[in-house]
Amino acid sequence: MATFHGEVQLRGYQQVLSSDAEALFLSPEDIQRIESQPSFAGGQWFSASFKAGMASANDQMLGAQLMGFDAIPPRITEQLVDGRLPIWPSNEVLISTEIARQLQLAVDSSFEVYFSRDPSSLPTLRYYTVAGLYETGLQEWDATMMFCHERQIQKINRWEPDQHQAWVYYGDHSISAAESATLREILPLDWDVYRPRQDFPQLYQWLDLFDTNTWILGIILTLVAAFNSAVVVFIRVIERRKALAILRTMGLSSNRLTSSMLALFSRSIIFGVIAGNSLALLILWAQSTWGFLPLDAETYYVNQVPVSWNWPGFLAANLLIFIAVLGTSILPAKILSKFHPSQVLRMQ
């Protein structure tokens, strides 16, 4: 998402992400005040403009969206798969492999794009040269997005060089709502702050659904593990009922007996956690190294199951499982510790 949208965008107040948006002006003082914010010190700001058009080449036509920058953001250069980066200012553009396939274009080939400035006038024609090809796996953008120098769009719209539709921030972390609110306070009244979640709510709701499914699956697995642990405690107590009856006869209290059973069972829990974690880490490392579990990129936006080494979350999950399993073992241990030793020994 941040490759195309950035961590945050500055656009007109209540202005949707559209190529029909009006150009706005930021003074050098406003730009300096924005760039001096501590939350944005680790990144870089780029001015941007958008323009929709109709690309044509080799008897093929395709709706295209040009995104113009004053310089190529590093996040976009990382997506380059063929050719080279465009040298700006020029008419060189960076297009996706999908656009190149549909228009039958190759590196260093040329094509034309028709733009509409005024409904009452003829379309404006511009020629562009393909400098390089990129690929992200985001089909919605790979099918239409082209990157060009921002001055190309400004000339088509007859804008001045200091008129822009957006300012885009690329950094090393996502911008929180609190940081956005702080930035909004220093902006002119006709500007506002937009994060990717605000511009693409449906996509993020779809992603949140995966998180919800993960939580549900985690809760179900925890309940299953807790139930199994309670059954194991019950079976192990039944197996050692004679030894427990002797301990009770020797004067061991119910509470001490319960603690002893839980201490004995906790060793099994720890062994199971270590064995399970070892197997899980091995599978995760193999997936991270070789990616043997593929995914459909058009559906999931990635071509393989991604692995995130979130160690705090990993430790928290282990701690949660240990507490849940040990906690559910208390009740059966407490109940079985109240049996009568005489009845158990008489049965033996």
N, C-alpha and C positions, 0 to 999 in steps of 0.2 A: 504494500500500500504506500509506504513512504517513498518508494522509487518514483512514483508519479505525483503523489500529492504532497510529499514532504511531511515532516512531523507536525507542521502547522502552516496555515496560509493566512495572509492578511488580504482581505478583499473589501469591497464596498459593503456598507451596512445592509443586512438582510438580502445579500446578493448571492444567488445560487451559483454553483460551479458551472458556468456556461460560456460559450464563445460569443454570445450576444451581450455580455456584460459591458458596461461603460468603463472607459479608462479613467483612472483617478491619479492624483498627484500627491507625492510626499516630498516635503522640503528636505534639504540636506540636514537640517537640525532634527527633524523627525526621524530620519534614517539613523543618525548618530545616536539618538536617544534609544531607539529600538535595539540597535546592535550592542549597546552598552549594558543591557540587562544581564544580571549575573546568571539567570537560568539559561541564557542562550549563548554564553561565552564559548562553549565548546563546539559550536557549529558554524554554519555560514548561511547568509541570506542571498537569495537570487531574485531579481525581478523577472516577471513572467507575463505572457499574454497568450491568448488562445484564439484559434480561428478554425472554423469548419469549412470544408471544401469538398470538391469532387476530383479525385485523382484519376488520371487516365494514362494508359500506356499499353502498347501492343494490342489494340482493339479491346482492351478491358477497362472497366470503370469501377471505382470503389469509393465509397464515402470515407473521408479521412478527417482526422482531427489534428491540427498542427498545434504543438505546444512550444512556444518560443521562450528561450532563456537568454539572458545577457552573457552567460557562460555555462558550460556543460557541468552540471553537478556531478561530483564523484560517484554518487549512488547509481547514476545512469551509466557512467562509463564502465562499471563493473558488469553490466549486462551485455557488453559487446561480444559477439560470437564470430563475426566475420568482418573483414575490411578494416577501416581505421576510424578514428574520431573525426568529425567534421572540423575544418579550420574556419573559424568565424572572425570577422564578418564576411559572409559569402552566402551563396545560395545552396550550399551543401547541407544535406539533411541526414538524419539517422532514422532508419525505418526498421520495422520488425521483419523477421523471417516470414511471418504469415502474410504481410502485405507484399513482400517481394515475391512470394509464391503466387498470390492471386494476380498480381500485375505482371508476372514474368520478368522481374527485374533482377539485376545483379549489381555487384559493387562497381561503381564508376559509370553506371548507366543513368540516363536522364528520363524524366517524365514530366508531365504537366499537371497542374492543379487549377481548377476553376473556383473562384470565390465570388460570392454575392455581397456587394456593398450597399446597394440600393435596389429595392424591388422594381423601380421604374427604369433602371439602366441595365445594360448588358453585363454578363459576368466578367470578372477580371481574371486574366490568364497569367500564370507565373510558371516558370520552368525551374526545376530543381534537379540536383545531382546527388545520387546515392553515394555517400561516403562510407557508410558501414551498416551492418545489420545487428539488431539486438534481439534477445528473446528472454521473456520473463516467466512464461507459463500462465499468465493472467490473460485468458482469451479475450475478455471484454476490452482490454487495452491493446493487446498485440494485434488485434484485427483492425484497429483504426488509428492508433497513435503514431505520430511522426514528430521528431524533435528538430527544430530549426532555430536560427538566430532570431531573437526577439525583434530586431529591427525590420526583418522581413514582414512581420505581421503589422508593425507600426506603420510601415509605408503603405500597406494595402488599406489600412483603416484611416490613413492620413492623420496620424497622431504624431505628436512631438516626441523626441527621445526620452523625455522625463515623464511621459504618460504610460502607465502600466495598469493591467487588470489585477495583478496580484503580486505579493512578495512572498516567496516560499522559503521556509527554513528547513535546512537539512542538518541534523545533529546526531549525537551518539545516544540519545535517549528519547523516549516518548514524552510529550508535553502534557502535564496534568491539567485538570480543570482550574486548579488554584493558580498555576503559572500563566494560564491563558487569561484569567481574570486580571492578574497583575499587569500583563501586557496591554490588555484592553483599556486600562485606565490612562495610559500615556498616549493612546492613539488619537488622531483627529476624530471628530464626531462622525464623519462620513465613512470611517473605516471600522472593520470588525475582525475578530479572530475566529478562525475555523480549523477544527481538528478533523482528521479523517473519519472519526466516528460520527461527526455531525453531517458530513457531506455524503457518507455512504452508510446510513443506519441499517439498511436491510442486510448488507453483507456482514456487518458486525453482529447483528442479531442472529444470523446464521452461524457465525463463529461461536457466539455465546451458547448456542444450543449444544455444540460439541462439549463445552465445559460442563453444562448441566448434565449431559449424558454420562460424562466421566464421573461426576460426583455421585450420580445415582448408582452407577456400576460399582464405585468404591464402597458405598454404603452397603450394597447387597453383599459384596464379597466379605466385608467386615462382619456382617451379621452371620453369614455362613461360617466364617472362621470362629466366631464367638460361640455359636451353637455347637460346633464340633468340639471345641475345647471343653465345654461343659459336659458333653457326653464322655470325652476321654477321662476327665476327672472322675466321673461317676464309675467308669469301668475300672480305673486303676485303684480306686478306694475299695471296690468290691473284691478285687484280686488280693489286696493286702489287708483285708478286714481282720484277719487273725492277729497280725502284728499290731494293728491299731487298737484292737481290743485289749491286748496285753499292755500297751502303753497307757490306755485309760485305766486299767486295773492298777497300774503302778502309781497312779495319781496325776497323770498329765491332764491339764484342764482342756475344755473344749476349744477355747480360743488359741491355746498353744498348739493344739492338734491341727486346727484349721491353718494356722500360720506355717506349720511344718509341711502340710500337704501342698500349700501354695508355693512354698519355697522349692519343694521337690518338683512341682510341675513347671515352675518358672524356668528351670534348666532345660526342659523340653521346648519351651517357647523360644528361648534364646537360640537353641540349636536350630529350630525350624526357621527363625528369622535369618540366621547366618546362612543357612543352606539356600533359602529362597532368594535372599539378596545376591548371593554369589551367582546363582543361575540367571537372575534378572539382569545383573550388570554385564554378564557375559553376552547375553542376547542383545542388550542395548549397544554394547561396544561393537558387536558384529554388524548390527544394523547401521550404526554411525560410520563404520569403516567401509562396508561393502554395499549397503542399501539393498539387501536381498528381499525386502518386502516392498513391492512397487505400489503406486497409487495412480489413478487416472488424473492427470494434471488438469484436464478440462473441468473436472468435477471438484477436486480438492485443492487446486492451485499449486500443488507440489507433485513431483513425479515419484516420490518415495516417502515412506513413513519417517517424519523428522524425529530427531532425538534431542532433547534439551537436558543438559546436565545441571538440573536445579537441585543442588545439594541441600540447601535448607528445607525445601519441600520434601525431598527424599527422606531426610532424617525425621521430619515431622510426621510423615506417613508411617514410618517404622514405629515411632513412639506411640502414635494413635493405635496401631494394630496391637502393640504389646499391652497397652493399658486396657483396650477393649477385651482382648482374649483373657487376660488375667482377671479383669473385673468380673466377667461373666462366670469365671470359675469359682468365685467366692461363694455364691449361693449354694451350688450342690455340695461343695466342701463343708459349708456350714451345716447343712442339713444332715449329711452323712456322719459328721463328727458327733452328733447327739445320739447315736445308737447306743443300746445297752450292751456292755461287754459280756455280761452273763449269757445273753441270748446267742451272741456270736460264738462264744467258746463252747456252749452246749451243742450248737450245730456242728462244730468241728469234731 
